[in-house]
Amino acid sequence: MGTMPRLQRKSFEKPDSVRTFATGHMDVVTLDEVAVGRFVFRPGWRWSKDVGPIAGTRACGHRHLGYTMSGKLHVVMADGTELTIGPGDAYEIPPGHDAWVEGDVPWESVEFTSAHAFGLSPHDLGERVLATILFTDIVGSTLMVQRLGDQAWARLLREHNVCIRTAIDRFRGREIDSAGDGFLALFDGAARAVSAAALMDAAVAELGLQRARGRAHE
């Protein structure tokens, strides 16, 4: 389904694509199936003002995982939880948020999860009116917790969650909800949902796990 990892490099000085906003830009380099993004947002940048009209959603639907090199970004989740991310910070931002640059220094970061689709319109992504919802969880998780114990299970679950979220991002999905070992994700078409499910199956099998084959609904 995917390609074998290989030794490679690309420079952000010659990105594969550039997405420009009113007060910033995003450079993207692709390493086979992985897209890496460099965000440069100037003072005054705000997701709901600069990107929201492009995405056509009330909040950012992407999960962000990255490292900040300069500037500060203030993030507000839908439930009111707030956080300011600054230079030297590694960060994770779940879907369902607004964010803006604080102060007079541009916010520059490198991200590893959102570059496939961040800042693109539904038309650019080829989204259809009918999206595909994929549900996934682990077969026999209750018995596995009893057999492994809480600490070993927690470590295994973290590895599982990384695999699932990597597949969701790679095929331009959006994580809608997660609880325990279950995930609900939205894809712009059945083909991407099926491809993501296949990648999930292969990845969790390497952990000795089996993914419950929930239906994808359009």
Backbone as ProteinMPNN parsed JSONL, in Angstrom:
{"seq_chain_A": "MGTMPRLQRKSFEKPDSVRTFATGHMDVVTLDEVAVGRFVFRPGWRWSKDVGPIAGTRACGHRHLGYTMSGKLHVVMADGTELTIGPGDAYEIPPGHDAWVEGDVPWESVEFTSAHAFGLSPHDLGERVLATILFTDIVGSTLMVQRLGDQAWARLLREHNVCIRTAIDRFRGREIDSAGDGFLALFDGAARAVSAAALMDAAVAELGLQRARGRAHE", "coords_chain_A": {"N_chain_A": [[0.832, -1.21, 0.0], [1.891, 1.264, 0.887], [5.047, 3.006, 0.355], [8.385, 1.769, 0.801], [10.387, 3.045, 3.482], [13.005, 5.399, 2.773], [16.318, 6.749, 2.531], [16.469, 10.194, 2.401], [16.239, 13.706, 1.501], [14.975, 17.065, 1.592], [14.901, 20.53, 0.79], [13.524, 23.359, 2.418], [13.997, 25.67, 1.132], [13.452, 25.256, -1.471], [10.56, 24.528, -1.852], [7.98, 22.029, -2.448], [5.431, 22.962, -2.752], [3.656, 26.058, -2.171], [1.553, 27.725, 0.02], [-0.272, 30.578, 0.233], [-1.32, 33.123, 2.45], [-3.218, 35.987, 3.633], [-1.695, 37.176, 5.628], [0.658, 35.652, 5.826], [2.392, 32.525, 5.093], [2.674, 29.092, 3.945], [5.009, 26.627, 3.51], [5.558, 23.61, 1.775], [7.063, 20.443, 1.796], [7.419, 17.253, 0.341], [8.045, 13.978, 1.335], [8.071, 11.264, -0.137], [5.324, 9.608, 0.973], [4.899, 11.276, 3.072], [4.147, 14.518, 4.192], [5.652, 17.547, 4.998], [5.362, 20.583, 6.698], [6.196, 24.066, 6.732], [5.338, 26.717, 8.653], [4.875, 30.171, 8.392], [3.671, 32.735, 9.931], [2.592, 36.003, 10.064], [2.404, 38.836, 12.387], [-0.947, 39.539, 13.274], [-2.071, 37.487, 11.888], [-4.718, 35.147, 11.892], [-6.488, 32.142, 12.389], [-9.341, 31.915, 11.976], [-9.82, 34.143, 10.456], [-7.973, 34.181, 8.313], [-7.744, 31.569, 7.273], [-10.077, 30.125, 7.795], [-12.238, 31.076, 6.059], [-11.349, 29.917, 3.667], [-11.273, 27.167, 4.202], [-13.918, 26.78, 4.875], [-15.115, 26.106, 7.274], [-16.162, 26.306, 10.757], [-14.234, 26.014, 12.704], [-10.782, 25.025, 12.972], [-10.142, 21.974, 11.483], [-7.995, 20.283, 11.656], [-5.409, 18.218, 13.058], [-2.534, 19.235, 14.736], [0.932, 18.827, 14.93], [4.029, 19.669, 15.99], [6.97, 21.838, 15.958], [8.043, 24.862, 17.374], [9.866, 27.593, 16.16], [10.122, 30.381, 16.28], [8.402, 33.292, 17.595], [4.967, 33.55, 18.884], [2.054, 31.591, 19.32], [-1.326, 31.701, 19.994], [-3.775, 29.504, 21.11], [-7.141, 28.468, 21.075], [-9.444, 26.153, 22.166], [-12.577, 24.526, 21.267], [-13.946, 24.023, 23.613], [-13.136, 26.032, 25.249], [-10.626, 25.793, 26.385], [-7.331, 27.049, 26.619], [-4.083, 27.907, 25.259], [-0.763, 29.082, 24.996], [1.757, 28.9, 22.631], [5.236, 28.857, 22.312], [8.638, 29.889, 21.323], [10.87, 27.151, 20.898], [9.1, 25.268, 21.808], [7.656, 22.072, 21.585], [4.631, 20.862, 20.231], [1.163, 19.838, 20.388], [-1.916, 20.118, 18.828], [-5.256, 19.514, 19.034], [-7.996, 18.738, 16.71], [-10.56, 21.229, 16.033], [-10.392, 24.108, 16.775], [-9.441, 27.591, 17.222], [-6.891, 29.958, 16.352], [-4.241, 32.371, 16.815], [-1.614, 34.731, 16.014], [0.446, 35.989, 18.534], [1.719, 39.081, 19.767], [4.508, 40.91, 18.24], [6.198, 39.427, 16.667], [6.805, 37.264, 13.979], [5.256, 34.037, 13.754], [6.898, 31.056, 13.469], [7.044, 27.745, 12.487], [7.581, 24.161, 12.273], [5.774, 21.486, 10.938], [4.316, 18.179, 11.145], [1.972, 16.845, 10.64], [-0.25, 18.145, 9.448], [0.201, 19.088, 6.909], [-0.632, 17.985, 4.472], [-3.207, 18.925, 3.833], [-3.84, 21.394, 5.021], [-5.0, 24.707, 4.766], [-6.06, 24.442, 2.24], [-8.818, 24.588, -0.021], [-12.121, 23.015, -0.073], [-12.641, 22.534, -2.782], [-10.052, 22.485, -3.888], [-9.136, 20.193, -2.662], [-10.693, 18.348, -3.833], [-13.023, 17.52, -2.655], [-16.086, 15.808, -2.035], [-19.651, 16.161, -2.0], [-20.813, 14.204, -0.438], [-19.262, 12.918, 2.254], [-17.001, 10.458, 3.68], [-17.25, 8.485, 6.532], [-15.196, 6.946, 8.9], [-14.878, 4.43, 11.29], [-12.881, 3.126, 13.902], [-11.546, 0.664, 16.12], [-9.895, -1.364, 18.68], [-9.702, -4.869, 18.495], [-10.75, -7.037, 21.051], [-9.816, -5.525, 23.239], [-10.421, -5.226, 25.986], [-9.83, -7.724, 27.21], [-7.143, -7.735, 26.623], [-6.103, -5.635, 28.129], [-6.429, -6.72, 30.68], [-4.637, -8.842, 30.504], [-2.122, -7.677, 29.945], [-1.767, -5.643, 31.817], [-2.054, -2.366, 33.332], [0.051, -0.425, 32.834], [1.662, -1.48, 30.716], [-0.302, -1.739, 28.793], [-1.034, 0.943, 28.431], [1.287, 1.961, 27.216], [1.291, 0.48, 24.82], [-1.113, 1.346, 23.733], [-0.561, 4.024, 23.214], [1.292, 3.783, 21.111], [-0.366, 2.568, 19.232], [-2.252, 4.636, 18.812], [-0.671, 6.585, 17.591], [-0.12, 5.317, 15.157], [-2.727, 5.148, 14.038], [-3.454, 7.862, 13.809], [-1.482, 8.768, 12.084], [-2.189, 7.438, 9.71], [-4.704, 8.584, 9.237], [-3.993, 11.273, 8.739], [-2.296, 10.964, 6.518], [-3.968, 10.26, 4.433], [-5.532, 12.47, 4.132], [-7.56, 12.733, 6.007], [-9.843, 13.732, 8.657], [-9.769, 13.892, 12.055], [-12.486, 13.255, 14.005], [-13.449, 12.424, 16.504], [-12.243, 10.815, 19.487], [-11.877, 8.184, 21.804], [-10.696, 6.296, 24.414], [-9.641, 3.428, 22.88], [-10.771, 3.942, 20.489], [-11.516, 5.541, 17.343], [-12.959, 8.125, 15.358], [-13.203, 9.193, 12.128], [-13.206, 11.509, 9.368], [-13.355, 11.398, 5.871], [-12.675, 12.602, 2.542], [-14.185, 11.046, 0.608], [-14.723, 7.603, -0.397], [-12.538, 6.113, -1.358], [-10.169, 7.162, -0.221], [-10.733, 6.674, 2.466], [-10.807, 3.868, 2.528], [-8.156, 3.298, 1.789], [-6.815, 4.443, 3.95], [-7.773, 2.803, 6.001], [-6.608, 0.365, 5.268], [-3.898, 0.949, 5.625], [-3.925, 1.415, 8.373], [-4.596, -1.181, 9.307], [-2.293, -2.658, 8.579], [-0.322, -1.316, 10.053], [-1.108, -1.545, 12.798], [-1.071, -4.272, 13.025], [1.618, -4.86, 13.12], [2.088, -4.217, 15.709], [1.0, -6.269, 17.012], [-1.706, -6.194, 17.206], [-5.222, -6.136, 16.36], [-7.388, -4.474, 14.246], [-10.72, -3.491, 14.707], [-13.138, -4.015, 12.24], [-14.928, -1.691, 11.443], [-17.724, -0.241, 9.728], [-17.512, 1.939, 6.91], [-19.207, 4.886, 6.338], [-21.14, 6.754, 4.012]], "CA_chain_A": [[0.0, 0.0, 0.0], [2.775, 2.408, 0.953], [6.39, 2.749, -0.121], [9.359, 1.501, 1.85], [11.166, 4.232, 3.833], [14.316, 5.488, 2.132], [17.099, 7.907, 2.937], [16.206, 11.304, 1.484], [16.164, 15.039, 2.1], [14.506, 18.165, 0.752], [15.106, 21.821, 1.422], [12.407, 24.297, 2.396], [14.343, 26.759, 0.232], [12.809, 24.906, -2.738], [9.421, 23.689, -1.46], [7.16, 21.446, -3.511], [4.278, 23.85, -2.933], [3.551, 27.181, -1.242], [0.185, 28.222, 0.201], [-0.132, 31.951, 0.703], [-2.456, 33.744, 3.125], [-3.098, 37.439, 3.664], [-0.635, 37.566, 6.556], [1.599, 34.566, 6.057], [2.444, 31.484, 4.075], [3.046, 27.751, 4.359], [5.814, 25.902, 2.528], [5.366, 22.168, 1.942], [7.92, 19.491, 1.096], [6.899, 15.901, 0.46], [9.015, 12.896, 1.389], [7.202, 10.159, -0.535], [3.948, 9.725, 1.45], [4.857, 12.199, 4.205], [4.247, 15.942, 3.876], [6.138, 18.356, 6.114], [5.046, 21.975, 6.428], [6.794, 25.155, 7.504], [4.406, 27.828, 8.768], [5.372, 31.5, 8.725], [2.486, 33.58, 10.084], [2.987, 37.314, 10.559], [1.476, 39.443, 13.342], [-2.254, 39.794, 12.688], [-2.64, 36.244, 11.344], [-5.661, 34.414, 12.726], [-7.064, 31.068, 11.586], [-10.725, 32.188, 11.6], [-9.829, 35.245, 9.483], [-7.121, 33.92, 7.15], [-7.883, 30.214, 6.738], [-11.457, 29.675, 7.932], [-13.027, 31.27, 4.831], [-10.882, 28.983, 2.647], [-11.697, 25.823, 4.591], [-15.373, 26.722, 4.93], [-15.549, 25.517, 8.547], [-16.176, 27.257, 11.87], [-13.011, 25.811, 13.467], [-9.79, 24.24, 12.249], [-10.412, 20.55, 11.641], [-6.759, 19.519, 11.565], [-4.543, 17.986, 14.213], [-1.215, 19.796, 14.481], [2.034, 18.299, 15.745], [5.192, 20.327, 15.423], [7.992, 22.499, 16.778], [8.076, 26.304, 17.131], [11.204, 28.182, 16.108], [10.064, 31.782, 16.708], [7.071, 33.851, 17.748], [4.006, 32.916, 19.795], [0.726, 31.291, 18.784], [-2.325, 31.453, 21.034], [-4.76, 28.541, 20.623], [-8.349, 28.321, 21.887], [-10.25, 25.019, 21.757], [-14.015, 24.767, 21.274], [-14.443, 23.98, 24.996], [-12.595, 27.172, 25.979], [-9.251, 25.555, 26.815], [-6.412, 27.939, 25.923], [-2.657, 27.631, 25.429], [0.148, 29.862, 24.163], [2.91, 28.114, 22.208], [6.318, 29.784, 22.049], [9.885, 29.363, 20.762], [11.427, 25.986, 21.567], [8.038, 24.359, 22.25], [6.999, 21.051, 20.78], [3.221, 21.042, 20.549], [0.084, 19.095, 19.746], [-3.185, 20.847, 18.869], [-6.314, 18.656, 18.481], [-8.962, 19.413, 15.836], [-11.62, 22.001, 16.686], [-9.767, 25.227, 17.474], [-9.043, 28.807, 16.537], [-5.547, 30.312, 16.791], [-3.749, 33.612, 16.252], [-0.255, 35.124, 16.395], [0.533, 36.971, 19.615], [2.895, 39.936, 19.747], [4.952, 41.508, 16.977], [7.187, 38.553, 16.037], [6.144, 36.208, 13.195], [5.304, 32.67, 14.296], [7.463, 30.117, 12.498], [7.077, 26.393, 13.029], [7.612, 23.041, 11.348], [4.732, 20.534, 11.326], [4.426, 16.851, 10.553], [0.684, 16.162, 10.552], [-1.339, 18.864, 8.784], [0.642, 19.72, 5.663], [-1.321, 17.453, 3.295], [-4.463, 19.578, 3.464], [-4.062, 22.673, 5.686], [-5.02, 25.882, 3.901], [-6.65, 24.143, 0.936], [-10.277, 24.636, -0.037], [-12.744, 21.747, -0.474], [-12.471, 22.365, -4.232], [-8.666, 22.075, -4.11], [-8.983, 18.827, -2.17], [-11.561, 17.452, -4.588], [-14.01, 16.956, -1.748], [-17.414, 15.577, -2.564], [-20.723, 16.549, -1.086], [-20.955, 13.107, 0.503], [-17.986, 12.502, 2.82], [-16.99, 9.098, 4.207], [-16.889, 8.402, 7.944], [-14.562, 5.679, 9.244], [-14.733, 4.16, 12.727], [-11.924, 2.063, 14.167], [-11.087, 0.404, 17.481], [-9.065, -2.559, 18.807], [-10.399, -6.116, 18.82], [-10.352, -7.702, 22.296], [-9.019, -4.624, 24.075], [-10.68, -5.456, 27.416], [-9.039, -8.875, 27.619], [-5.726, -7.389, 26.497], [-5.765, -4.832, 29.304], [-6.309, -7.647, 31.808], [-3.456, -9.686, 30.324], [-0.886, -6.901, 29.94], [-1.658, -4.706, 32.93], [-2.345, -0.984, 32.942], [1.195, 0.316, 32.297], [2.02, -2.012, 29.4], [-1.391, -1.4, 27.88], [-0.954, 2.373, 28.124], [2.365, 2.141, 26.233], [0.843, -0.078, 23.558], [-2.179, 2.196, 23.217], [0.059, 5.222, 22.644], [1.83, 3.419, 19.798], [-1.534, 2.361, 18.362], [-2.848, 5.922, 18.463], [0.223, 7.227, 16.624], [-0.352, 4.65, 13.868], [-4.047, 5.523, 13.52], [-3.454, 9.276, 13.427], [-0.628, 8.891, 10.91], [-2.984, 7.012, 8.558], [-5.733, 9.6, 9.005], [-3.369, 12.44, 8.121], [-1.697, 10.645, 5.213], [-5.006, 10.205, 3.412], [-6.293, 13.721, 4.208], [-8.727, 12.598, 6.87], [-9.973, 14.637, 9.799], [-10.182, 13.194, 13.275], [-13.683, 13.877, 14.566], [-13.566, 12.104, 17.921], [-11.49, 9.655, 19.951], [-12.139, 7.83, 23.196], [-10.094, 4.997, 24.66], [-8.918, 2.926, 21.706], [-11.629, 4.155, 19.325], [-11.372, 6.785, 16.584], [-13.936, 8.434, 14.328], [-12.523, 10.093, 11.202], [-13.951, 11.912, 8.175], [-12.533, 11.439, 4.661], [-13.376, 13.17, 1.395], [-14.431, 9.996, -0.373], [-14.528, 6.237, 0.068], [-11.225, 5.587, -1.738], [-9.184, 7.539, 0.79], [-11.074, 5.977, 3.706], [-10.378, 2.469, 2.377], [-6.694, 3.287, 1.82], [-6.413, 4.705, 5.335], [-8.071, 1.602, 6.78], [-5.602, -0.642, 4.936], [-2.659, 1.338, 6.294], [-4.148, 1.165, 9.794], [-4.524, -2.624, 9.538], [-0.9, -3.092, 8.495], [0.469, -0.707, 11.123], [-1.432, -2.104, 14.111], [-0.672, -5.686, 13.012], [3.007, -4.894, 13.555], [2.067, -4.092, 17.171], [0.334, -7.444, 17.551], [-3.096, -5.832, 17.437], [-6.14, -6.253, 15.229], [-8.365, -3.376, 14.213], [-12.111, -3.866, 14.414], [-13.471, -3.531, 10.901], [-16.175, -0.959, 11.418], [-18.127, 0.186, 8.396], [-17.358, 3.327, 6.475], [-20.517, 5.351, 5.877], [-21.124, 7.977, 3.214]], "C_chain_A": [[0.868, 1.263, 0.0], [4.131, 2.043, 0.395], [7.301, 2.476, 1.059], [10.095, 2.793, 2.191], [12.528, 4.207, 3.148], [15.019, 6.748, 2.617], [16.893, 9.021, 1.92], [16.186, 12.615, 2.244], [15.582, 16.003, 1.085], [14.672, 19.453, 1.528], [13.84, 22.664, 1.335], [12.732, 25.523, 1.538], [13.749, 26.532, -1.159], [11.627, 23.987, -2.448], [8.68, 23.128, -2.673], [5.924, 22.282, -3.786], [4.307, 24.93, -1.865], [2.096, 27.618, -1.187], [0.269, 29.58, 0.887], [-1.435, 32.45, 1.305], [-2.22, 35.253, 3.187], [-1.941, 37.891, 4.547], [0.303, 36.4, 6.855], [1.611, 33.58, 4.908], [2.852, 30.158, 4.709], [3.807, 27.094, 3.218], [5.687, 24.406, 2.814], [6.414, 21.407, 1.142], [7.358, 18.1, 1.342], [8.045, 14.904, 0.385], [8.233, 11.602, 1.148], [5.796, 10.401, 0.003], [3.789, 10.743, 2.58], [5.009, 13.629, 3.706], [4.661, 16.698, 5.137], [5.909, 19.821, 5.761], [5.827, 22.937, 7.301], [5.831, 26.33, 7.48], [5.18, 29.098, 9.096], [4.165, 32.424, 8.73], [2.914, 34.903, 10.72], [1.992, 37.829, 11.598], [0.175, 39.851, 12.648], [-2.889, 38.552, 12.091], [-3.569, 35.612, 12.376], [-6.364, 33.375, 11.855], [-8.458, 31.433, 11.094], [-10.838, 33.295, 10.562], [-9.103, 34.872, 8.189], [-7.365, 32.574, 6.491], [-9.323, 29.714, 6.784], [-12.304, 29.88, 6.685], [-12.612, 30.333, 3.691], [-11.405, 27.58, 2.943], [-13.21, 25.674, 4.593], [-15.909, 26.076, 6.179], [-15.442, 26.551, 9.656], [-14.919, 27.161, 12.721], [-12.046, 24.975, 12.633], [-10.019, 22.756, 12.534], [-9.182, 19.677, 11.597], [-6.11, 19.326, 12.931], [-3.154, 18.482, 13.839], [-0.201, 19.213, 15.461], [3.316, 18.879, 15.184], [6.107, 20.95, 16.449], [8.061, 23.966, 16.378], [9.493, 26.831, 17.189], [11.215, 29.638, 16.539], [8.616, 32.224, 16.819], [6.196, 33.06, 18.713], [2.665, 32.734, 19.088], [-0.208, 30.991, 19.948], [-3.439, 30.592, 20.441], [-5.924, 28.465, 21.603], [-9.168, 27.167, 21.32], [-11.74, 25.355, 21.875], [-14.581, 24.771, 22.69], [-13.89, 25.109, 25.852], [-11.184, 26.979, 26.498], [-8.293, 26.386, 25.972], [-4.958, 27.572, 26.202], [-1.875, 28.551, 24.502], [1.395, 29.032, 23.889], [4.013, 29.079, 21.794], [7.568, 29.114, 21.528], [10.433, 28.191, 21.581], [10.402, 24.982, 22.018], [7.701, 23.333, 21.178], [5.532, 21.076, 21.174], [2.336, 20.048, 19.812], [-1.199, 19.89, 19.93], [-4.252, 19.938, 18.261], [-7.213, 19.432, 17.524], [-9.999, 20.181, 16.656], [-11.087, 23.186, 17.452], [-9.688, 26.456, 16.574], [-7.66, 29.166, 17.077], [-5.132, 31.623, 16.137], [-2.35, 33.915, 16.779], [-0.332, 36.192, 17.479], [1.811, 37.799, 19.455], [3.272, 40.386, 18.347], [6.043, 40.702, 16.281], [6.446, 37.48, 15.236], [6.303, 34.844, 13.868], [5.793, 31.738, 13.197], [7.577, 28.749, 13.152], [7.206, 25.383, 11.906], [6.645, 21.988, 11.852], [4.809, 19.257, 10.518], [3.083, 16.149, 10.36], [-0.342, 16.855, 9.667], [-1.024, 19.318, 7.367], [-0.073, 19.199, 4.425], [-2.478, 18.353, 2.864], [-4.679, 20.955, 4.086], [-4.013, 23.819, 4.671], [-5.538, 25.644, 2.505], [-8.167, 24.167, 1.039], [-10.837, 23.256, -0.357], [-12.595, 21.483, -1.969], [-11.061, 21.88, -4.553], [-8.454, 20.617, -3.728], [-9.808, 17.83, -2.962], [-12.623, 16.818, -3.718], [-15.363, 16.835, -2.422], [-18.444, 16.046, -1.548], [-20.921, 15.481, -0.023], [-19.578, 12.674, 0.981], [-18.135, 11.093, 3.382], [-16.489, 9.105, 5.641], [-16.352, 7.01, 8.235], [-14.431, 5.562, 10.756], [-13.764, 3.004, 12.917], [-11.691, 1.913, 15.667], [-10.353, -0.936, 17.494], [-9.916, -3.759, 19.189], [-9.854, -6.68, 20.133], [-9.569, -6.83, 23.252], [-9.214, -4.876, 25.571], [-9.849, -6.619, 27.946], [-7.544, -8.56, 27.577], [-5.26, -6.543, 27.671], [-5.548, -5.738, 30.506], [-5.035, -8.473, 31.719], [-2.158, -8.899, 30.476], [-0.674, -6.09, 31.215], [-1.748, -3.274, 32.437], [-1.16, -0.281, 32.285], [1.573, -0.161, 30.902], [0.948, -1.681, 28.373], [-1.335, 0.074, 27.472], [0.138, 2.64, 27.092], [1.939, 1.643, 24.856], [-0.222, 0.805, 22.914], [-1.613, 3.475, 22.608], [0.626, 4.929, 21.251], [0.71, 3.207, 18.782], [-2.111, 3.693, 17.89], [-1.995, 6.688, 17.463], [-0.005, 6.633, 15.235], [-1.668, 5.098, 13.234], [-4.031, 6.964, 13.021], [-2.558, 9.525, 12.219], [-1.403, 8.519, 9.642], [-4.066, 8.031, 8.225], [-5.145, 10.8, 8.28], [-2.887, 12.133, 6.712], [-2.728, 10.645, 4.098], [-6.023, 11.334, 3.579], [-7.581, 13.589, 5.003], [-8.722, 13.642, 7.97], [-10.499, 13.85, 10.98], [-11.361, 13.938, 13.902], [-13.762, 13.658, 16.069], [-12.667, 10.918, 18.232], [-11.784, 9.446, 21.426], [-11.588, 6.43, 23.427], [-9.275, 4.558, 23.473], [-9.723, 3.125, 20.428], [-11.421, 5.509, 18.681], [-12.5, 6.894, 15.582], [-13.303, 9.483, 13.427], [-13.379, 10.329, 9.965], [-12.988, 12.018, 7.004], [-13.369, 11.985, 3.506], [-13.496, 12.119, 0.291], [-14.051, 8.623, 0.141], [-13.127, 5.713, -0.234], [-10.168, 5.92, -0.691], [-9.47, 6.837, 2.121], [-10.603, 4.531, 3.664], [-8.858, 2.376, 2.441], [-6.174, 3.528, 3.23], [-6.637, 3.468, 6.204], [-7.039, 0.511, 6.525], [-4.273, -0.326, 5.618], [-2.77, 1.116, 7.796], [-3.985, -0.314, 10.122], [-3.08, -3.102, 9.568], [-0.077, -2.57, 9.672], [0.173, -1.339, 12.479], [-1.093, -3.592, 14.181], [0.773, -5.835, 13.472], [3.129, -4.747, 15.072], [1.435, -5.308, 17.829], [-1.125, -7.203, 17.851], [-3.919, -6.076, 16.182], [-7.178, -5.158, 15.338], [-9.748, -3.904, 13.909], [-12.512, -3.238, 13.092], [-14.871, -2.907, 10.886], [-16.471, -0.472, 10.021], [-17.79, 1.649, 8.158], [-18.693, 3.758, 5.873], [-20.349, 6.628, 5.088], [-22.403, 8.768, 3.482]], "O_chain_A": [[0.632, 2.199, -0.764], [4.352, 0.898, 0.002], [7.023, 2.898, 2.182], [10.404, 3.572, 1.289], [13.128, 3.149, 2.965], [14.373, 7.698, 3.062], [17.111, 8.827, 0.725], [16.125, 12.635, 3.474], [15.68, 15.791, -0.124], [14.595, 19.473, 2.756], [13.165, 22.682, 0.306], [11.846, 26.327, 1.248], [13.564, 27.475, -1.928], [11.678, 22.798, -2.76], [8.746, 23.679, -3.772], [5.424, 22.313, -4.91], [4.897, 24.755, -0.798], [1.474, 27.856, -2.223], [0.814, 29.705, 1.983], [-2.514, 32.235, 0.753], [-1.143, 35.733, 2.834], [-1.279, 38.883, 4.242], [0.693, 36.189, 8.003], [0.939, 33.766, 3.893], [3.312, 30.109, 5.85], [3.31, 27.013, 2.095], [5.706, 23.99, 3.973], [6.632, 21.684, -0.037], [6.875, 17.807, 2.435], [8.897, 14.972, -0.5], [7.793, 10.938, 2.087], [5.123, 11.32, -0.464], [2.669, 11.038, 2.998], [5.889, 13.921, 2.896], [4.085, 16.505, 6.208], [6.225, 20.252, 4.652], [6.088, 22.656, 8.47], [5.537, 26.879, 6.418], [6.04, 29.098, 9.977], [3.69, 32.846, 7.676], [3.527, 34.916, 11.787], [0.871, 37.329, 11.689], [0.198, 40.437, 11.566], [-4.088, 38.535, 11.814], [-3.256, 35.55, 13.565], [-6.784, 33.67, 10.736], [-8.741, 31.28, 9.906], [-11.845, 33.381, 9.859], [-9.562, 35.207, 7.097], [-7.211, 32.445, 5.277], [-9.745, 28.96, 5.907], [-13.02, 28.966, 6.277], [-13.435, 29.993, 2.842], [-11.913, 26.894, 2.056], [-13.734, 24.588, 4.346], [-17.023, 25.551, 6.179], [-14.729, 27.546, 9.526], [-14.564, 28.126, 13.397], [-12.46, 24.295, 11.693], [-10.082, 22.341, 13.691], [-9.296, 18.454, 11.509], [-6.246, 20.156, 13.83], [-2.653, 18.186, 12.754], [-0.453, 19.123, 16.662], [3.664, 18.618, 14.033], [6.042, 20.644, 17.64], [8.13, 24.287, 15.192], [10.234, 26.56, 18.134], [12.204, 30.1, 17.107], [7.719, 31.624, 16.227], [6.614, 32.049, 19.279], [2.206, 33.611, 18.357], [0.081, 30.136, 20.785], [-3.983, 30.919, 19.386], [-5.719, 28.403, 22.815], [-9.546, 27.183, 20.148], [-12.114, 26.345, 22.505], [-15.58, 25.44, 22.954], [-14.142, 25.149, 27.056], [-10.593, 27.929, 27.011], [-8.421, 26.429, 24.749], [-4.639, 27.001, 27.244], [-2.273, 28.775, 23.359], [2.017, 28.52, 24.819], [3.773, 30.008, 21.023], [7.575, 27.902, 21.308], [10.454, 28.241, 22.811], [10.766, 23.938, 22.56], [7.488, 23.677, 20.015], [5.217, 21.292, 22.344], [2.702, 19.499, 18.773], [-1.536, 20.292, 21.044], [-4.166, 19.616, 17.076], [-7.195, 20.662, 17.527], [-10.282, 19.843, 17.805], [-11.299, 23.279, 18.661], [-9.842, 26.378, 15.355], [-7.295, 28.715, 18.163], [-5.6, 31.958, 15.049], [-1.948, 33.43, 17.837], [-1.074, 37.167, 17.361], [2.853, 37.277, 19.058], [2.493, 40.269, 17.401], [6.738, 41.222, 15.407], [5.538, 36.844, 15.771], [7.336, 34.54, 14.464], [5.184, 31.641, 12.131], [8.14, 28.614, 14.238], [6.974, 25.698, 10.738], [6.668, 21.624, 13.027], [5.288, 19.235, 9.384], [3.049, 14.985, 9.961], [-1.246, 16.184, 9.17], [-1.888, 19.876, 6.692], [-0.122, 19.9, 3.414], [-2.712, 18.529, 1.669], [-5.631, 21.637, 3.707], [-3.113, 23.891, 3.834], [-5.471, 26.537, 1.661], [-8.73, 23.805, 2.072], [-10.107, 22.404, -0.863], [-12.44, 20.333, -2.38], [-10.878, 20.985, -5.378], [-7.697, 19.896, -4.377], [-9.656, 16.62, -2.799], [-13.079, 15.709, -3.996], [-15.734, 17.651, -3.266], [-18.127, 16.294, -0.385], [-21.165, 15.79, 1.143], [-18.802, 12.121, 0.202], [-19.248, 10.592, 3.543], [-15.431, 9.662, 5.934], [-16.968, 6.01, 7.866], [-13.938, 6.474, 11.421], [-13.815, 2.016, 12.184], [-11.645, 2.902, 16.399], [-10.203, -1.575, 16.452], [-10.747, -3.681, 20.094], [-8.64, -6.788, 20.309], [-8.737, -7.336, 24.005], [-8.264, -4.75, 26.343], [-9.235, -6.513, 29.007], [-6.774, -9.06, 28.398], [-4.142, -6.716, 28.156], [-4.596, -5.552, 31.264], [-4.418, -8.774, 32.741], [-1.198, -9.393, 31.068], [0.461, -5.875, 31.641], [-1.54, -3.004, 31.254], [-1.34, 0.396, 31.272], [1.783, 0.653, 30.002], [1.254, -1.379, 27.22], [-1.559, 0.411, 26.31], [-0.054, 3.455, 26.19], [2.191, 2.301, 23.847], [-0.232, 0.99, 21.697], [-2.126, 3.961, 21.6], [0.462, 5.726, 20.327], [0.82, 3.611, 17.625], [-2.42, 3.859, 16.71], [-2.527, 7.366, 16.584], [-0.075, 7.366, 14.248], [-1.72, 5.393, 12.039], [-4.537, 7.255, 11.937], [-2.847, 10.407, 11.41], [-1.293, 9.198, 8.622], [-4.314, 8.31, 7.052], [-5.73, 11.292, 7.315], [-3.05, 12.952, 5.808], [-2.418, 10.983, 2.956], [-7.195, 11.198, 3.229], [-8.573, 14.254, 4.708], [-7.732, 14.341, 8.186], [-11.552, 13.217, 10.903], [-11.243, 15.104, 14.28], [-14.096, 14.572, 16.823], [-12.363, 10.111, 17.352], [-11.922, 10.399, 22.192], [-11.959, 5.487, 22.729], [-8.318, 5.232, 23.091], [-9.396, 2.541, 19.395], [-11.18, 6.504, 19.365], [-12.947, 5.894, 15.021], [-12.906, 10.548, 13.901], [-14.169, 9.474, 9.564], [-11.934, 12.645, 7.114], [-14.592, 11.853, 3.485], [-12.973, 12.29, -0.81], [-13.178, 8.483, 0.997], [-12.579, 4.943, 0.556], [-9.366, 5.064, -0.316], [-8.538, 6.448, 2.825], [-10.062, 4.022, 4.645], [-8.323, 1.471, 3.081], [-5.209, 2.895, 3.659], [-5.798, 3.126, 7.037], [-6.637, -0.191, 7.452], [-3.602, -1.223, 6.128], [-1.81, 0.675, 8.428], [-3.321, -0.668, 11.096], [-2.682, -3.852, 10.459], [0.759, -3.287, 10.221], [1.097, -1.638, 13.234], [-0.854, -4.123, 15.266], [1.12, -6.814, 14.134], [4.153, -5.109, 15.653], [1.34, -5.378, 19.054], [-1.725, -7.916, 18.656], [-3.379, -6.206, 15.083], [-7.772, -4.947, 16.395], [-9.935, -4.673, 12.966], [-12.252, -2.059, 12.855], [-15.839, -3.491, 10.4], [-15.557, -0.308, 9.212], [-17.787, 2.471, 9.074], [-19.241, 3.077, 5.006], [-19.532, 7.483, 5.432], [-22.597, 9.84, 2.91]]}, "name": "protein", "num_of_chains": 1, "seq": "MGTMPRLQRKSFEKPDSVRTFATGHMDVVTLDEVAVGRFVFRPGWRWSKDVGPIAGTRACGHRHLGYTMSGKLHVVMADGTELTIGPGDAYEIPPGHDAWVEGDVPWESVEFTSAHAFGLSPHDLGERVLATILFTDIVGSTLMVQRLGDQAWARLLREHNVCIRTAIDRFRGREIDSAGDGFLALFDGAARAVSAAALMDAAVAELGLQRARGRAHE"}
